[in-house]
Structure formats: structure tokens, C-alpha cells
Amino acid sequence: MKPLDRFISQMVESARLAQTQDASAATALIQKALAESGLLPQGGLPQAPMAPAAPFVDLNQVPGWHAGTSRRHGRGAVHAPHPSRHRAHTDAQAPGRFVGGSFSCAAGARRYKLYIPARPAQGPRPLVVMLHGCTQNPDDFATGTAMNALAEEHGCLVLYPEQDKGANHNGCWNWFEPAHQGRERGEPAILAGMTRQVIGEHGGDPARVYAAGLSAGGAMAAILGADYPELYAAVGIHSGLPAGSAKDMMSGLKAMREPGKGRKLRQGVPAIVFHGDADHLVNPGNGEAVLAQFLKPHGVELQQHTEAHDHAGRRCTRHTWRDGAGRSVVEHWQLHGAGHAWSGGNPAGSHTDAAGPSASAEMLRFFLAQHG
């Protein structure tokens, strides 16, 4: 049974239990369904949302790894690496250092992994922020996307923020909650602050900062592009949803099945979108909705070009919109026959599809081309 169909059947059964006056069993089943879907924060069913004007504060219990390790830096704090889960790592394909740490600010705290290329920097380095999907973590996502090896070739830093299980049972970014959909609040504020801190501490180029993600990570990357256009020069959204496509967990599930419109962007941001047309978890129409959201602010002056490709046994259609200078500012890759997985990924990582174009390579090409 598909995840969404299972969720719906559980909710129908909970309604039946409620009608029989078995409220405790109905509540337990609802909690189970929400937890399995990755949409239930730790601690049970959510309370009524805060007033829109109130700033979000991460009320989850402070993680044990966070206590007693911080050192202040401006608006946030960077923390020493966790001794077991965040030790330095190297491999033959990506000879640089893969180190870990954590960041905190008023909105909350999150850990991260950072890839630092072995090749000497020739100046400020580009920075790519990679947001994993549900049930994933930075190491798994780095393995599956093989982004570190590509970053080594191009001299890029790669930042992998990690969602805390205390904030979401299945490690999903909370893209569907209003508290995490606005500028300078919730998870977007944490991610933006972490990005700025890494730029400052590791020689990142503020003009060449990009965000990309898969599924829930793709939806959060869309939010970062929508709310921080001055920070993220371009975004990559793989199997995700448009910013503002949900207002709570139920509408989030509906959006995954029945795509709707996202909110209006503050300004045009270059975007590259990947989505499989056989994705049974996040409806492929969401790829088109993301495209429409990021394409509209650029106006009608763009020139469209469409071409078909065959990549490693996968047919795909690439739609490109270019500006007057011939620069690609929006791309939409439709992956024919592909499901909910990172295109051209490494099978050693989760949620990857070895067939098809390398989403990592195409995203990095698109990102770096924004600056000539």
C-alpha cells in the first residue's frame, strides 16, 4: 500500500473509532499515522498555531549534543563536532575533509556536516547547501548525491544541515508548518543563520551561495529561495513542493497528492527543478507548480527551449528558459518513468536512482553558470 493511501485508511479508521466513543484508540491511531508519515513533532499532536506576528522559538528539549559546547559568534553560535557522529571523513572520490559541527540561534539549534575541498582555494569558495529528505542524514545524503566529489572538482564548499529527530519524528524538514515558512523564523532562520556562519568561517563567497534539496528538503529549499533571495543566488528542487503550498500537516499531505499553487515570490530567483513523472509519493504536478512559482517573477521576456534526452537508460525532457544574455535562469527536468529518488545518484545512498541524468552535476552546472 502506498504511504498516502495507508495514511488515509488510518484516518478513516480513526474516525470510525471516534464514532464508537473509543476516543483513546482513535487518538492513538491518529498519532501513529502522523508519526509514520513523518509529520508529527515529538511530544504528540500539535497545539494551536501561534499568532502570525509571534516569533517562532524552538521549544523542543535541548539535545544532549548541544549542551556545554558552544562558542558565540555574532547572531548565532557554532559548536564543536560531536565526537562519534561528526568526526572528520575522507574518501577516494572526495579527498577533502568532511567535518561536523552545530549552529544555534534564537530560533533553535541544528547539527551539520561540511565538505571542505582538498584543493587550495583560489579565492572565496562557492557554497552549496544540501537539504536531505525524510529518514536521511548528512552522511547518507552526501553518499547518495555524490555532491562532494563534484564539489572537489569545482572548489566548492558543501553544507549538509541535519534535521533533529526531536523536531520531526522521521527527520523531515517541517516545510508544511507556518512556523517554518517565513523569513527570520523557525527552520528557515536556523538554516540561513548556519549558512551565513559557514560563509564567514570557511571563506565562502557570499555572491555564490546555493540551496538544493530532495523531497521535504526540496520543499525547504524552495522556502529558502522564496524568503532569502539576497542570500541564495539559485535553488535546486528535486521531487519537492512549492513554498507556501501547505498551512498544516493535513494540507501538506493533500498537497503531496493534489498539487496546488505556492505563494508569490518576493523576487525572481534562478531555479532548477527535477521531478519523476512516476513519483507516487509527491505528485509530479508539484514539479510544475514549483516551476510556475519560480518562473513567474522573471516576466515574459525569457526565451523557452525544450529538448529530449536519454541519460543512462532514462528518458527525460528538459525545458529551459533563458534571459536576453542567453543565461539559463529556470530549468525543468521531467524524468520519464522515474519515482521518488535522486536522479543519477549513488545506490549506496538511500532514495537514489542510478538511471538518468546526474541531478547533482546538472544542479552544480546551473548554479555556477549564474555568475558567468
Backbone hydrogen bonds, N-H to C=O, Kabsch-Sander energy under -0.5 kcal/mol:
donor,donor_aa,acceptor,acceptor_aa,energy
6,R,2,K,-2.7
7,F,3,P,-2.3
8,I,4,L,-2.5
9,S,5,D,-2.3
10,Q,6,R,-2.2
11,M,7,F,-2.2
12,V,8,I,-2.3
13,E,9,S,-2.2
14,S,10,Q,-2.1
15,A,11,M,-1.8
16,R,12,V,-1.8
17,L,13,E,-2.2
18,A,14,S,-2.1
19,Q,15,A,-1.8
20,T,16,R,-1.2
21,Q,18,A,-1.6
22,D,17,L,-2.3
23,A,21,Q,-1.3
26,A,22,D,-2.1
27,T,23,A,-2.6
28,A,24,S,-2.2
29,L,25,A,-2.2
30,I,26,A,-2.1
31,Q,27,T,-2.6
32,K,28,A,-2.3
33,A,29,L,-2.6
34,L,30,I,-2.6
35,A,31,Q,-2.4
36,E,32,K,-2.5
37,S,33,A,-1.5
38,G,34,L,-0.5
38,G,35,A,-1.1
39,L,34,L,-2.2
40,L,34,L,-0.6
42,Q,166,G,-0.6
44,G,41,P,-1.0
54,A,51,A,-1.8
59,L,57,V,-0.8
66,H,63,P,-1.4
67,A,63,P,-0.9
69,T,66,H,-1.2
71,R,78,V,-1.4
73,H,76,G,-2.4
76,G,73,H,-1.7
77,A,104,S,-2.3
78,V,71,R,-1.4
79,H,102,S,-2.8
80,A,69,T,-1.2
86,H,82,H,-1.4
89,H,98,F,-0.5
91,D,94,A,-1.3
97,R,116,I,-2.0
98,F,89,H,-1.2
99,V,97,R,-0.6
99,V,114,L,-2.3
100,G,86,H,-0.9
101,G,112,Y,-2.0
102,S,79,H,-1.0
103,F,110,R,-2.8
104,S,77,A,-2.1
105,C,108,G,-2.3
108,G,105,C,-1.2
110,R,103,F,-2.3
111,R,162,E,-0.6
112,Y,101,G,-2.5
113,K,160,Y,-1.6
114,L,99,V,-3.5
115,Y,158,V,-3.0
116,I,97,R,-3.1
116,I,114,L,-0.5
125,R,203,G,-2.8
127,L,208,R,-2.5
128,V,157,L,-2.4
129,V,127,L,-0.5
129,V,210,Y,-3.2
130,M,128,V,-0.6
130,M,159,L,-3.3
131,L,129,V,-0.6
131,L,212,A,-2.9
132,H,130,M,-0.6
132,H,161,P,-0.5
135,T,170,N,-3.4
136,Q,133,G,-1.5
141,F,137,N,-2.7
142,A,138,P,-2.7
143,T,139,D,-2.1
144,G,140,D,-2.7
145,T,141,F,-2.4
146,A,142,A,-1.5
150,L,146,A,-1.1
151,A,147,M,-2.7
152,E,148,N,-2.1
153,E,149,A,-1.4
154,H,150,L,-1.5
155,G,151,A,-1.0
156,C,151,A,-2.4
157,L,126,P,-2.9
158,V,115,Y,-1.6
159,L,128,V,-2.6
160,Y,113,K,-3.3
162,E,111,R,-2.7
167,A,164,D,-1.8
168,N,164,D,-1.3
169,H,40,L,-1.1
171,G,168,N,-1.9
175,W,173,W,-2.0
177,E,174,N,-1.4
180,H,177,E,-2.3
181,Q,178,P,-1.6
185,R,182,G,-1.0
189,A,185,R,-1.4
190,I,186,G,-1.7
191,L,187,E,-2.8
192,A,188,P,-2.6
193,G,189,A,-2.4
194,M,190,I,-2.6
195,T,191,L,-2.3
196,R,192,A,-2.4
197,Q,193,G,-2.3
198,V,194,M,-2.3
199,I,195,T,-2.3
200,G,196,R,-2.2
201,E,197,Q,-2.3
202,H,198,V,-2.2
203,G,199,I,-0.5
204,G,199,I,-1.9
205,D,125,R,-3.4
208,R,205,D,-2.0
210,Y,127,L,-2.5
211,A,234,A,-1.7
212,A,129,V,-2.9
213,G,236,G,-1.6
214,L,131,L,-1.7
215,S,238,H,-2.7
217,G,214,L,-2.5
219,A,215,S,-2.5
220,M,216,A,-1.9
221,A,217,G,-2.1
222,A,218,G,-2.0
223,I,219,A,-1.5
224,L,220,M,-2.3
225,G,221,A,-2.3
226,A,222,A,-2.2
227,D,223,I,-2.7
228,Y,224,L,-2.4
231,L,228,Y,-1.3
232,Y,228,Y,-2.5
233,A,209,V,-3.0
233,A,231,L,-0.7
234,A,209,V,-0.7
235,V,270,P,-1.9
236,G,211,A,-2.4
237,I,272,I,-2.4
238,H,213,G,-2.5
238,H,236,G,-0.5
239,S,237,I,-0.6
239,S,274,F,-2.9
245,S,242,P,-1.3
252,G,248,D,-1.9
253,L,249,M,-2.0
254,K,250,M,-2.0
255,A,251,S,-2.4
256,M,252,G,-1.8
257,R,253,L,-1.1
258,E,254,K,-4.1
263,R,243,A,-2.2
266,R,226,A,-0.7
271,A,329,V,-1.7
272,I,235,V,-2.1
273,V,331,E,-2.6
274,F,237,I,-2.3
275,H,333,W,-1.8
277,D,335,L,-2.5
278,A,338,A,-2.3
279,D,276,G,-1.3
280,H,278,A,-0.6
283,N,256,M,-3.4
283,N,281,L,-0.5
286,N,283,N,-2.6
287,G,284,P,-1.3
288,E,284,P,-1.0
289,A,285,G,-1.9
290,V,286,N,-2.7
291,L,287,G,-2.2
292,A,288,E,-2.5
293,Q,289,A,-2.2
294,F,290,V,-2.2
295,L,291,L,-2.1
296,K,292,A,-2.0
298,H,295,L,-1.5
299,G,296,K,-2.0
303,Q,322,R,-2.6
304,Q,302,L,-0.5
305,H,320,T,-2.5
307,E,318,R,-2.1
309,H,316,C,-2.9
311,H,314,R,-2.9
314,R,311,H,-1.8
316,C,309,H,-2.3
317,T,334,Q,-2.2
318,R,307,E,-2.9
319,H,317,T,-0.5
319,H,332,H,-2.6
320,T,305,H,-3.2
321,W,330,V,-2.6
322,R,303,Q,-2.5
323,D,327,R,-2.2
326,G,323,D,-2.1
329,V,321,W,-2.5
329,V,327,R,-0.6
330,V,321,W,-1.4
331,E,271,A,-2.1
332,H,319,H,-2.5
333,W,273,V,-3.5
334,Q,317,T,-2.9
334,Q,332,H,-0.7
335,L,275,H,-2.3
335,L,333,W,-0.6
336,H,315,R,-2.0
336,H,334,Q,-0.8
338,A,335,L,-1.3
341,A,339,G,-1.5
342,W,351,H,-2.8
344,G,353,D,-1.7
344,G,355,A,-1.8
345,G,342,W,-1.4
345,G,353,D,-1.3
346,N,144,G,-2.8
349,G,346,N,-2.4
353,D,342,W,-2.7
356,G,311,H,-1.5
359,A,343,S,-2.2
359,A,357,P,-0.9
362,E,358,S,-2.5
363,M,359,A,-2.5
364,L,360,S,-2.4
365,R,361,A,-2.4
366,F,362,E,-2.5
367,F,363,M,-3.0
368,L,364,L,-2.5
369,A,365,R,-1.7
370,Q,366,F,-0.5
370,Q,367,F,-1.5
371,H,368,L,-1.2
372,G,369,A,-1.4
